[in-house]
Amino acid sequence: MVRDATRPVTIRMQVADIDVAREIAGKRGLPCQTYIKGLLHQALQRERKAG
């Protein structure tokens, strides 16, 4: 299986948003960064389709 190339990025987020993401990710058994990356990917796909 070939994986898509990745590149590290740094973003600043509201502390409260990070806290919520950590809580939800923990409930889903995911690392926080993986959860946020998935959310961002889904949002970008929706925006692309919305045109």
C-alpha positions in Angstrom: 0.0 0.0 0.0 1.4 3.4 -1.0 0.8 6.2 1.5 0.3 9.8 0.5 3.3 12.1 1.1 3.1 14.1 4.3 4.7 17.3 5.4 4.9 18.6 9.0 3.0 21.9 9.7 2.6 24.1 12.8 -0.7 25.9 13.5 -1.8 27.9 16.4 -5.1 26.9 17.9 -7.3 28.1 20.8 -6.4 26.2 24.0 -10.1 25.4 24.5 -10.3 23.8 21.1 -7.3 21.7 21.8 -8.8 20.6 25.1 -12.0 19.6 23.4 -10.1 17.7 20.6 -8.1 15.8 23.3 -11.2 14.9 25.1 -13.0 13.6 22.0 -9.9 11.9 20.6 -9.5 10.1 24.0 -13.0 8.9 23.9 -12.5 7.5 20.4 -9.2 5.9 21.4 -7.2 8.1 19.0 -4.1 10.3 19.4 -5.2 14.0 19.4 -3.0 14.9 16.4 -4.5 12.0 14.4 -8.0 13.1 15.3 -7.4 16.8 14.3 -5.7 15.7 11.1 -8.8 13.6 10.2 -11.1 16.5 11.0 -9.1 18.9 8.8 -9.1 16.3 6.0 -12.8 15.9 6.1 -13.5 19.6 6.2 -11.2 20.2 3.2 -12.9 17.4 1.2 -16.3 19.0 2.0 -15.1 22.4 0.9 -13.6 21.0 -2.3 -16.9 19.4 -3.2 -18.9 22.5 -2.4 -16.8 24.3 -4.9 
